[in-house]
Amino acid sequence: MNRRIASIAPLLFVGACVGGPQMGELASDPALDTQRTSALLVVERRATIPSTSSPHAAQVGARFVQFTGVARGALPELLGTPAIPEAVGCRQQEPRESDQSSRAEVRLLDVGALEVRSGAHTLALEPRRLPDLFRVVSGVVYAAEGDIEGSRWQFHAAGNSTARIPAFDVEAQAPEALSGLAVDEHAITADNAVVRLPRGAFSLRWRRGDAADFVVAHFEGGATDHSVPVICSARDDAGALEIDAAWSDRITRTAALGRLVVHRVRVRPFTIANVDNAAVVFDSAVTLRLGE
């Protein structure tokens, strides 16, 4: 199977969604310099309407993160990964000012070889060292991609006594791909793939999924547009996001002729000895073009 190293950038960093001590809460923690460790196993699928890639294409990655001195929300930005919103509704993704302490340190740990299985496919992920970033982030990442069928995913890590991460196995079920997308009653199909947002309040709809999953819609400007994206989220994957008139107007001004990326995200926490929180994260996304 053709396999190549995938970029760190698309992987979601979702410490704020995992049970146990939360990364997103560190700013209010009086012990800001307390060392914490988190583990994320991430499976991403990307699609467009109309389709331009294999429906089985997947990016698989892992981050084993040990950090100190990092304030609320700073860690995703340091790793070049978008944070998942902590609340429902809409917001604008404003640039964040520096909010880590002078002793901030983020280490991406080597936990040995990582094997990932789904259906009849197996990926062997080896740790790849990153150059030091901003004199704060250092260590290794795990990432690969390929055409991988199957919805049940198994992960096995060899473990590394130096990093104090033991061997572990975890299995999780991926969510179904997003389908039935529509704006109000106007279905989005291969023959009607350019999304024209109405003036005033509107509803973004899809075929509802598992109540434990959530959906995040990114309304983004064009490639040469430096406007701030609008992000709207629903926690219960109920099949609809209601956008009021005020946010609709802001989206129209921000993302006209840009794109809409709709993510269905599933987070399945699990436990590893010596790790404060750990989760398998599935992100199934569909990209659509916005028009006037």
Beta strands, then each sheet from edge to edge (+ up, - down):
strand 1: 36-48
strand 2: 57-70
strand 3: 89-92
strand 4: 100-108
strand 5: 114-118
strand 6: 121-125
strand 7: 128-133
strand 8: 137-147
strand 9: 152-157
strand 10: 168-173
strand 11: 182-183
strand 12: 186-187
strand 13: 194-196
strand 14: 202-205
strand 15: 214-220
strand 16: 230-234
strand 17: 240-243
strand 18: 259-270
strand 19: 277-291
sheet 1: 3+ 16- 15+ 18- 19+ 1+ 2- 4+ 8+ 7-
sheet 2: 3+ 16- 15+ 18- 19+ 13+
sheet 3: 6+ 5- 9+ 10-
sheet 4: 12+ 11- 14+ 17-
end
